[in-house]
Amino acid sequence: MGGDPMAAVRGDQPVGVAIVDDHPVVVEGVRAWLATEPRLTVLATGDDPDEVLRAAPDAAVVLLDLRLHGRMALDKLAELSAAGRRVVVYSEHTDPQTMLAALDAGAVAFLAKHEGREHCVETVLAAASDRPYVPPALAGAMVGDPRPDRPMLSDKEREALLLWFQSMSKASVARRMQISEHTVKQYVDRARIKYTRAGRPAATKAALLARAIEDGLVRPEEIGIYRSQATHDRPTP
């Protein structure tokens, strides 16, 4: 890839976004939403991921419809994620199994198509800077996941994960815990290994956050930008 996609993440320029969806009305609607946020710019759109990314190789975030031309695109999602793309899945398929499968395949976030502009913009911005942002539909899938295999994490591993989810960088976690950045990485890697051994891999930060919330290792209220479905639906007093 040419250019410097990470310049947008650092705030030097607007975050470049590529939109992949086979419904033109959806593409135009999302483009209009993102155009309201000066920190974002749409670089290319289309219904073929390869063509879109050839047109926008420097896109920092790919907004991907999970169902393209009548078939689920989990394999393409996994391919893009393995290539280092930050993929936000944008889909009408919001059953918990599909959402969690998308995170397992490497998506950095999952956005339901019925969720509005605010969640769309915030999810893309968070994905660009590797911050956890959990829209309401995904929150419900995380909390309701019935899978029973829950690995045991040490207090230090849990603390490192919680601070990492809150702070965006392992360096800042190291400063808070008064340990080396290498040790923080070890704690995070150990947690990932434990989940992999339990048959629940968590290759991305978003997937690891999902696992931690599912298993009660991190409480929703400990992640400041987490919004549960119940909170979203309940009227403000």
C-alpha positions in Angstrom: 0.0 0.0 0.0 1.3 3.4 -0.8 1.1 6.6 1.2 0.7 6.6 5.0 -2.7 5.3 6.1 -1.6 5.8 9.8 -1.3 9.5 9.3 -5.0 9.7 9.6 -4.9 7.7 12.8 -2.4 10.1 14.2 -4.7 13.0 13.4 -2.5 14.5 10.7 -5.3 14.2 8.1 -8.9 12.9 7.8 -9.4 9.2 8.2 -9.8 7.6 4.8 -12.7 5.2 4.5 -13.6 2.6 1.8 -17.2 1.5 1.6 -18.1 -1.9 0.2 -21.8 -2.6 -0.3 -23.9 -3.9 -3.1 -26.8 -1.6 -2.5 -26.2 1.9 -3.9 -28.8 3.5 -1.7 -26.9 2.2 1.4 -23.6 3.4 0.0 -25.0 6.9 -0.6 -26.6 7.0 2.8 -23.4 6.1 4.6 -21.4 8.4 2.5 -23.7 11.3 3.5 -23.4 10.3 7.2 -19.6 10.2 7.1 -19.5 13.6 5.2 -20.9 15.3 8.3 -17.7 14.4 10.2 -14.7 16.5 9.1 -12.3 13.9 10.5 -13.5 11.3 7.9 -13.3 11.2 4.1 -14.7 8.6 1.8 -12.0 7.5 -0.7 -13.8 4.9 -2.7 -17.1 2.9 -2.8 -18.3 -0.2 -4.7 -19.6 -3.7 -4.4 -16.3 -5.6 -5.0 -13.8 -5.4 -2.1 -10.8 -5.9 -4.3 -11.8 -3.2 -6.8 -12.6 -0.7 -4.1 -9.3 -1.2 -2.3 -7.4 -1.0 -5.6 -9.0 2.4 -6.0 -8.3 3.3 -2.3 -5.2 1.4 -1.2 -4.5 4.0 1.6 -8.0 3.6 3.3 -7.5 3.4 7.0 -10.9 1.7 7.6 -13.0 -0.6 5.4 -16.7 -0.5 6.0 -17.8 -3.9 4.7 -21.3 -5.3 4.1 -21.2 -8.9 5.4 -23.5 -10.1 2.6 -22.4 -9.3 -1.0 -24.2 -10.6 -4.1 -26.3 -13.1 -2.1 -23.5 -14.8 -0.1 -21.9 -14.1 3.3 -18.4 -12.6 3.0 -16.8 -14.0 6.1 -13.9 -15.5 4.1 -13.2 -12.1 2.5 -13.4 -10.4 5.9 -10.8 -12.9 7.2 -8.6 -12.2 4.2 -8.8 -8.5 4.6 -8.1 -8.7 8.3 -5.1 -11.0 7.8 -3.7 -8.4 5.3 -3.8 -5.8 8.1 -7.0 -4.0 7.1 -9.1 -2.5 9.8 -12.6 -3.8 8.8 -15.8 -2.6 10.3 -18.6 -5.0 9.4 -21.8 -3.1 8.5 -24.7 -5.6 8.2 -28.4 -6.3 8.6 -27.6 -9.8 9.9 -27.5 -9.0 13.6 -28.0 -12.4 15.3 -25.4 -12.9 18.0 -23.8 -15.9 16.3 -23.1 -13.9 13.1 -21.8 -10.9 15.0 -19.4 -12.9 17.1 -18.3 -14.9 14.0 -17.4 -11.6 12.3 -15.2 -10.6 15.3 -13.6 -14.0 15.3 -12.8 -13.5 11.6 -10.9 -10.3 12.4 -13.4 -7.5 12.2 -12.5 -4.6 14.5 -16.1 -3.7 15.1 -19.6 -4.7 14.0 -22.3 -2.1 13.2 -25.9 -3.0 12.5 -27.5 -1.3 9.5 -30.5 -0.2 11.7 -28.1 1.8 13.9 -27.9 5.5 13.0 -25.3 8.1 11.9 -23.9 8.7 15.4 -22.9 5.0 15.9 -21.6 4.8 12.3 -19.3 7.8 12.7 -18.1 6.9 16.2 -17.5 3.2 15.2 -15.3 4.3 12.2 -13.4 6.8 14.2 -12.8 4.3 16.9 -11.6 1.6 14.5 -9.1 4.0 12.9 -7.5 4.7 16.3 -7.8 1.2 17.7 -10.3 2.2 20.4 -13.0 -0.1 21.5 -16.5 1.2 20.6 -19.4 -1.2 21.1 -22.7 -0.1 19.4 -25.9 -1.3 21.1 -26.6 -4.4 18.9 -23.1 -5.7 19.4 -23.3 -5.0 23.1 -26.3 -7.3 23.4 -24.5 -10.0 21.5 -21.5 -9.8 23.8 -23.5 -9.9 27.0 -25.8 -12.7 25.8 -23.1 -15.0 24.4 -23.9 -18.5 26.0 -20.6 -20.2 25.2 -19.3 -21.7 28.4 -15.6 -22.1 28.0 -14.2 -19.3 30.2 -10.4 -19.3 30.7 -9.0 -18.2 34.0 -7.0 -14.9 33.8 -4.7 -13.7 36.5 -5.4 -10.4 38.2 -2.5 -8.8 36.4 -3.7 -10.1 33.0 -7.2 -8.7 33.7 -5.8 -5.3 34.9 -3.6 -5.0 31.8 -6.5 -5.9 29.5 -8.9 -3.4 31.2 -6.3 -0.5 31.0 -5.5 -1.4 27.4 -9.2 -1.3 26.5 -9.5 2.1 28.2 -6.2 3.8 27.2 -5.5 2.9 23.5 -1.8 2.1 23.9 0.3 -0.6 25.7 2.9 2.1 26.6 0.4 4.0 28.7 -0.7 0.8 30.3 2.9 0.1 31.2 3.2 3.5 32.8 0.0 3.0 34.9 1.1 -0.5 36.1 4.7 0.6 36.5 5.9 -2.3 34.4 7.6 -2.6 31.0 5.7 -2.4 27.8 7.1 -5.8 27.0 5.4 -7.2 30.1 2.1 -5.6 29.1 2.4 -7.3 25.8 3.1 -10.6 27.5 -0.1 -10.3 29.6 -2.2 -9.5 26.5 -0.6 -12.4 24.6 -1.2 -14.8 27.5 -4.9 -13.9 27.5 -5.1 -14.5 23.8 -3.4 -17.9 24.1 -5.8 -18.9 26.9 -8.8 -18.0 24.7 -7.4 -19.8 21.7 -6.8 -23.0 23.8 -10.5 -22.7 25.0 -11.6 -22.7 21.3 -12.5 -19.0 21.3 -9.7 -17.2 19.5 -9.4 -13.4 20.0 -7.0 -12.1 17.4 -8.1 -8.5 17.4 -8.6 -6.0 20.2 -12.3 -5.9 19.5 -12.6 -9.7 19.8 -10.6 -9.8 23.0 -12.9 -7.1 24.5 -15.9 -9.2 23.4 -14.5 -12.2 25.2 -13.7 -10.3 28.4 -17.2 -8.8 28.6 -18.9 -12.1 27.7 -17.0 -13.8 30.6 -17.5 -11.0 33.2 -13.7 -10.3 33.3 -14.4 -6.7 32.4 -17.7 -5.0 33.4 -19.4 -2.8 30.8 -19.3 0.2 33.0 -15.5 -0.1 33.2 -15.3 0.8 29.5 -16.4 4.4 29.3 -17.6 4.3 25.7 -19.5 1.0 26.0 -23.2 1.5 25.7 -25.5 -1.5 26.6 -28.7 -2.1 24.7 -30.6 -1.5 28.0 -29.0 1.8 28.6 -29.6 2.8 24.9 -33.3 2.0 25.1 -34.1 3.4 28.5 -35.3 7.0 28.6 -33.1 9.5 30.3 -34.5 10.5 33.7 
